[in-house]
């Protein structure tokens, strides 16, 4: 489980990757620190099979493929991995 901020940070050229592409960036803050700790405890206590919950892993350069997979409404959980 990834809790908090991603490390190491992914490099981004804000002008090239956002401004020049007229892209929109969305952020999300969904849980407090206390809630994340509670969620972690739940997964540990129940021995939930976390690895099997993620069905597809894509490197960042295959993000388009990931979104096509999601738009095809195939079941599963897709994540972008930062190697």
C-alpha distances in whole Angstrom, upper triangle without the diagonal:
4,6,10,12,11,13,16,17,18,22,24,28,28,32,31,28,28,32,34,32,32,29,27,23,21,19,17,16,15,14,15,14,15,14,10,11,13,10,8,11,12,9,10,14,14,13,11,11,8,9,12,11,11,14,15,14,17,18,19,22,22,20,24,23,20,22,25,22,21,25,26,24,23,20,17,13,14,12,14,13,14,16
4,7,8,8,10,12,13,15,19,21,24,25,28,28,25,25,29,31,29,29,26,24,21,19,16,14,14,13,13,14,13,15,14,10,11,14,11,10,13,14,12,14,17,18,16,15,15,11,12,15,14,13,16,16,14,16,16,17,20,20,19,22,22,19,21,24,22,21,24,26,25,24,22,18,15,14,11,12,11,12,14
4,7,8,10,13,14,16,20,21,25,25,29,29,26,26,29,31,30,30,26,24,21,18,15,13,12,11,10,11,9,11,11,7,9,12,10,9,12,14,13,14,17,18,17,16,17,14,15,18,16,16,19,20,18,19,19,19,23,23,22,25,25,22,23,27,25,23,26,29,27,26,24,21,17,17,14,15,14,15,17
4,7,9,12,12,15,18,19,23,22,26,27,24,23,26,29,28,28,25,22,19,17,13,12,10,11,10,10,8,12,12,9,11,14,13,12,15,17,16,17,20,22,21,20,21,17,19,21,19,19,22,22,20,20,20,19,23,24,22,25,26,23,24,27,26,24,27,30,28,28,26,23,19,19,16,16,15,15,18
4,6,9,8,11,14,16,19,19,23,23,20,20,23,26,25,25,22,20,16,15,12,11,11,13,12,13,12,15,15,12,14,17,16,15,19,20,19,20,24,25,24,23,23,19,20,23,21,19,22,21,19,19,18,17,20,22,20,23,24,21,22,26,25,24,27,29,28,28,27,24,20,18,15,14,14,13,15
4,6,6,8,12,14,17,18,22,22,19,19,23,25,24,25,21,20,16,16,13,13,13,15,15,16,15,18,18,15,17,20,18,17,20,22,20,21,24,25,24,22,22,18,18,21,20,18,20,19,16,16,15,14,17,19,17,21,22,19,21,24,24,22,25,28,27,27,26,22,18,17,13,12,10,9,12
3,5,8,11,14,17,18,22,22,20,21,24,26,25,26,23,22,19,19,16,17,17,19,19,19,17,21,21,17,19,22,20,19,22,24,22,22,26,27,25,24,24,20,20,23,22,20,22,21,18,17,15,15,18,20,19,23,24,22,23,27,26,25,28,30,30,29,28,25,21,19,16,14,12,9,11
4,6,9,12,16,17,21,21,19,20,23,25,24,26,23,23,19,20,18,19,19,21,21,22,20,23,24,20,21,25,23,21,25,26,24,25,29,29,28,27,26,22,21,24,24,21,23,22,18,17,15,14,17,19,19,22,23,22,23,27,26,26,29,31,31,30,30,26,23,20,16,14,12,9,9
4,6,9,12,14,17,17,15,17,20,21,21,22,19,19,16,16,15,16,17,20,20,21,20,24,24,20,22,25,24,23,26,28,26,27,30,31,29,28,27,23,23,26,24,22,24,22,18,17,14,13,16,18,17,20,22,20,22,25,25,25,27,30,30,30,29,26,22,20,16,13,12,9,11
4,6,10,12,15,14,12,14,17,19,18,20,17,17,14,16,15,17,18,21,22,23,23,26,26,23,25,28,26,25,28,29,27,29,32,32,31,29,28,24,23,26,24,21,23,20,17,15,12,10,12,15,14,17,19,18,19,22,23,23,25,27,28,28,28,25,21,18,15,12,11,8,10
4,7,9,12,12,10,13,15,16,16,18,16,17,15,17,16,19,21,24,25,26,26,29,29,26,28,31,29,28,32,33,31,32,36,36,35,33,31,28,27,29,28,25,26,23,20,17,14,12,13,16,16,18,21,20,21,24,25,25,27,29,30,30,31,28,25,21,18,15,14,11,12
4,6,9,8,7,9,11,13,13,15,13,14,12,15,15,18,20,23,25,27,27,30,30,27,30,32,30,30,34,35,33,34,38,38,36,34,33,29,28,31,29,26,27,24,21,18,15,12,13,16,15,17,20,20,20,23,24,24,25,28,29,30,30,28,25,22,19,15,16,13,15
4,6,5,6,8,9,10,11,13,12,14,13,16,17,21,23,26,28,29,30,33,33,30,33,36,34,33,37,38,36,38,41,42,40,38,37,33,32,34,32,29,30,27,24,21,18,15,15,18,17,19,22,22,22,25,27,26,27,30,32,32,33,31,28,25,22,19,19,17,18
4,6,5,5,7,9,10,11,10,11,10,14,15,19,21,24,27,28,29,32,32,30,32,35,33,33,37,38,36,38,41,41,40,38,37,34,33,35,33,30,31,28,25,22,20,16,17,20,18,19,23,22,22,25,27,26,27,30,31,32,33,31,28,25,22,20,20,18,21
4,6,6,5,6,8,9,10,12,13,16,18,22,24,28,30,31,32,36,35,33,36,39,37,37,41,41,40,42,45,45,44,42,41,37,36,38,36,33,33,30,28,25,22,19,19,21,20,21,24,24,23,26,28,28,28,31,33,34,35,34,31,28,25,22,23,21,23
4,6,6,5,7,9,10,13,13,17,19,23,25,28,31,33,33,37,36,34,37,39,37,37,41,41,40,42,45,45,43,41,40,36,35,36,34,31,32,28,26,22,20,16,16,19,17,18,21,22,21,24,26,26,26,29,31,32,34,32,29,26,24,21,22,20,22
4,6,7,6,9,8,10,10,14,16,19,22,25,28,30,30,34,33,31,34,36,34,34,38,38,36,38,41,41,40,37,36,32,31,33,31,28,28,25,22,19,17,13,13,16,14,15,18,19,18,20,23,22,23,26,27,29,30,28,26,22,20,17,19,17,19
4,6,5,6,5,7,8,11,14,17,21,24,26,28,29,33,32,30,33,35,33,34,37,38,36,38,41,41,40,38,37,33,32,34,31,28,29,26,24,21,19,16,16,18,16,16,20,20,18,21,23,23,23,26,27,29,30,29,26,23,21,19,20,19,22
4,5,5,6,9,10,14,16,20,23,26,29,31,32,36,35,33,36,38,36,37,41,41,40,42,45,45,44,41,40,37,36,37,35,32,33,30,28,25,23,19,19,21,19,19,23,23,21,24,27,26,25,29,30,32,33,32,30,27,25,22,24,23,25
4,5,8,11,13,17,19,23,26,29,32,34,35,39,38,36,39,41,39,39,43,43,42,44,47,47,46,43,42,38,37,38,36,33,33,30,28,25,23,19,19,21,19,19,22,23,22,24,27,26,26,29,31,32,34,33,31,28,26,23,25,24,26
4,5,9,11,15,18,21,25,27,31,33,34,37,36,34,38,39,37,38,41,41,40,42,45,44,43,41,39,36,35,36,33,30,30,27,26,22,21,17,16,18,16,15,19,20,18,20,23,23,22,25,27,29,30,30,28,25,23,21,23,22,25
4,7,10,13,17,20,23,26,29,31,33,36,35,34,37,39,36,37,41,41,40,42,45,44,44,41,40,36,36,37,34,31,31,29,27,24,23,19,19,20,18,17,21,21,19,21,24,23,22,25,27,29,31,30,28,25,24,22,25,24,27
4,7,10,13,17,20,23,26,28,30,33,31,30,33,35,33,34,37,37,36,38,41,41,40,37,36,33,32,33,30,27,28,25,24,21,20,16,17,18,15,15,18,18,16,18,21,20,19,23,24,26,28,27,24,22,21,19,21,21,24
4,7,10,13,17,19,23,25,27,30,28,27,31,32,30,31,35,35,34,36,39,38,38,35,34,31,31,32,29,26,27,25,24,21,21,17,18,19,16,16,19,18,16,19,21,19,19,23,23,25,26,26,23,21,20,18,21,21,24
4,7,10,14,16,20,22,23,27,25,24,27,29,27,28,31,31,30,33,36,35,35,32,32,28,28,29,27,24,25,23,22,20,19,16,17,18,15,16,19,18,16,19,21,19,19,23,23,25,26,24,21,19,17,16,19,18,22
4,7,10,13,16,18,21,24,22,21,24,26,24,25,28,28,28,30,33,32,32,30,30,26,27,28,24,22,24,22,21,20,20,17,19,19,16,17,20,18,16,19,20,18,19,22,22,24,24,22,20,18,16,16,18,19,22
4,7,10,13,15,17,20,19,17,21,22,21,22,25,26,25,28,30,30,30,27,28,24,25,26,23,21,24,22,21,20,20,17,20,21,17,19,21,19,17,21,22,19,21,24,23,25,24,22,19,18,16,16,18,18,21
4,6,9,12,14,17,15,14,18,19,17,19,22,22,22,25,27,27,27,25,25,22,23,24,21,20,22,22,21,21,21,19,22,22,19,21,22,19,18,22,22,19,21,24,23,24,23,21,18,17,16,16,18,19,22
4,6,8,11,13,12,11,15,16,15,17,20,20,20,23,25,25,26,24,25,22,23,25,22,21,24,24,23,23,23,21,25,25,22,24,26,22,21,25,25,22,24,27,25,26,25,23,20,19,18,18,20,20,24
4,7,10,12,9,10,13,14,12,15,18,17,18,21,22,22,23,21,23,20,22,23,20,20,23,23,22,23,24,23,26,26,23,25,26,22,22,25,24,21,23,26,24,25,23,21,18,19,17,19,20,21,25
4,7,8,6,6,10,10,10,12,14,15,16,18,20,20,21,20,22,19,21,23,20,20,23,24,23,25,25,25,28,28,25,28,28,25,24,28,27,24,26,29,26,27,25,22,19,20,19,20,21,22,25
4,5,5,6,9,10,11,12,14,15,17,19,20,21,23,21,24,21,24,25,23,23,27,27,26,28,28,27,31,31,28,31,32,28,28,31,30,27,30,32,30,31,28,26,23,23,22,23,24,24,27
4,5,5,6,9,10,11,12,14,16,17,18,20,21,21,23,20,23,25,22,23,27,27,26,27,28,27,31,31,29,32,32,29,29,33,31,29,32,34,32,32,29,27,23,24,22,23,23,23,26
4,5,5,6,9,10,11,12,15,15,16,18,20,20,22,20,23,25,23,24,28,29,28,30,30,30,34,34,31,34,35,31,31,35,33,31,33,36,33,33,30,28,25,26,24,25,26,26,29
4,5,5,6,9,10,11,13,14,15,17,18,17,20,18,21,23,20,21,25,26,26,28,29,28,32,32,29,32,32,28,29,32,30,27,30,32,30,30,27,24,22,23,22,24,24,25,28
4,5,5,6,9,10,11,12,14,15,16,16,18,15,18,20,18,19,22,23,23,25,25,25,29,29,26,29,30,26,27,30,28,26,29,31,28,28,25,22,19,20,19,20,21,21,24
4,5,5,6,9,10,11,12,14,15,15,18,16,19,21,19,20,24,25,25,27,28,28,32,31,29,32,33,29,30,33,31,29,32,34,31,31,28,25,22,23,21,23,23,23,25
4,5,5,6,9,10,10,12,14,14,17,16,19,21,19,21,24,26,26,28,29,30,33,33,31,34,33,30,30,33,31,29,32,33,31,30,27,24,22,24,22,25,24,26,28
4,5,5,6,9,10,11,12,11,14,12,16,17,15,17,20,22,22,25,26,27,30,30,27,30,30,26,27,30,28,25,28,30,27,26,23,20,18,20,19,21,21,23,25
4,5,5,6,9,10,10,10,13,11,14,16,15,16,20,22,21,24,25,26,30,29,27,30,30,26,28,30,28,26,30,31,28,27,24,21,18,20,19,21,20,22,23
4,5,5,6,8,10,11,14,13,16,18,17,19,23,25,25,27,29,30,33,33,31,34,33,30,31,34,31,29,33,34,31,30,27,24,21,23,22,24,24,25,27
4,5,5,6,8,8,12,12,15,16,15,18,21,23,24,27,29,30,33,32,30,33,32,29,30,32,30,27,31,32,29,28,24,21,19,22,21,24,24,26,28
4,6,5,6,5,8,8,12,13,12,14,18,20,21,24,26,27,30,29,28,31,30,26,27,30,27,25,29,29,27,25,22,19,17,19,19,21,21,23,25
4,6,5,7,10,10,13,15,15,17,20,23,22,26,27,29,32,31,30,33,32,29,30,33,30,29,32,33,30,28,25,22,20,22,21,23,22,24,25
4,6,8,11,12,16,17,17,19,23,25,26,29,31,32,36,34,33,36,35,31,33,35,32,31,34,35,32,30,27,24,22,25,24,27,26,28,29
4,5,9,11,14,14,14,17,20,23,24,28,30,31,35,33,32,35,33,30,31,33,30,28,32,32,29,27,24,21,20,23,23,26,25,28,29
4,6,8,11,12,13,16,18,21,22,25,27,29,33,31,30,33,31,28,30,32,29,28,31,31,29,26,23,20,19,21,21,24,23,25,26
4,6,9,9,9,12,15,18,19,23,25,27,30,28,27,30,28,25,27,28,25,24,27,27,25,23,19,16,15,18,18,21,21,24,25
4,6,6,7,10,12,15,16,20,22,25,27,26,25,28,26,22,25,26,23,22,26,25,23,21,17,14,13,16,16,19,19,22,23
4,5,5,7,10,13,13,17,19,21,24,23,22,25,23,20,22,24,21,20,24,24,22,19,16,13,11,13,13,16,15,18,19
4,5,6,8,11,11,15,17,19,22,20,20,23,21,18,21,22,19,19,23,23,21,18,16,12,11,12,12,14,13,16,17
4,5,7,10,11,15,18,21,23,21,21,23,20,18,20,21,18,18,21,21,19,16,13,10,9,11,13,16,15,19,20
4,6,9,11,15,18,20,22,20,19,21,19,16,18,19,16,15,19,19,17,14,11,8,7,9,11,14,15,18,20
4,6,7,11,14,16,19,16,16,18,16,13,15,17,14,13,17,17,15,13,11,7,5,6,7,11,11,15,17
4,7,10,14,16,18,15,15,17,14,11,14,15,11,12,15,15,13,10,9,5,5,6,9,12,13,16,18
4,7,10,13,14,11,11,13,11,8,11,12,9,10,14,14,13,11,10,7,6,5,7,9,10,14,15
4,7,10,12,10,10,13,11,8,12,13,11,12,16,16,16,14,14,11,9,6,5,6,6,10,11
4,6,8,6,7,10,8,7,10,12,11,12,15,16,17,15,16,13,11,8,6,5,6,9,10
4,5,6,7,10,10,9,12,14,14,15,18,19,20,19,19,17,14,11,9,5,5,6,7
4,5,5,9,10,9,11,14,14,15,17,19,20,20,20,18,16,12,9,6,7,7,9
4,6,8,9,10,12,13,15,16,18,19,21,20,22,20,18,14,12,9,10,10,11
4,5,5,6,9,10,11,13,14,16,18,17,18,17,15,12,11,8,10,11,13
4,5,5,6,9,10,11,12,14,16,16,17,16,14,10,9,7,10,11,14
4,5,5,6,9,10,10,12,15,15,17,16,15,12,12,11,14,15,17
4,5,5,6,9,10,11,13,13,15,14,14,10,11,11,13,16,17
4,5,5,6,9,10,11,11,12,11,10,7,8,8,11,14,16
4,5,5,6,8,10,11,13,12,11,9,10,10,14,16,19
4,5,5,6,9,10,12,13,13,11,13,13,17,19,21
4,6,5,7,6,9,9,10,8,11,13,16,19,21
4,5,5,6,8,9,9,8,11,12,16,19,22
4,5,8,10,12,12,12,14,16,19,22,25
4,6,9,11,13,12,16,17,20,24,26
4,6,9,11,12,15,17,21,24,26
4,7,9,10,14,16,19,23,25
4,7,9,13,16,19,23,25
4,6,10,13,16,19,21
4,7,10,13,16,19
4,7,10,13,16
4,6,10,12
4,7,10
4,6
4
